[in-house]
Amino acid sequence: MEDLNAILTPGMLVRHPAQPEWGVGQVQSNIGGKLTVNFRDIGKIVIDSSRVALHPVFDP
């Protein structure tokens, strides 16, 4: 599986496809396939990009 999360950079907005109730999150870091995303209502979550393909948000 190709890592589509590799294009995500700090500051980009994303959604978690399996957790829509988390809303929009902002990428804090993307290091070695581990993404740290700050979701407004949930807080910071570390996501393994080999397991979850986050969806970029261009119009929040």
PyMOL commands that set and color helices and strands:
alter all, ss='L'
color gray80, all
select helices_A, chain A and resi 4-7+20-22
alter helices_A, ss='H'
color red, helices_A
select strands_A, chain A and resi 13-15+25-31+34-39+43-48+55-57
alter strands_A, ss='S'
color yellow, strands_A
deselect
rebuild
show_as cartoon
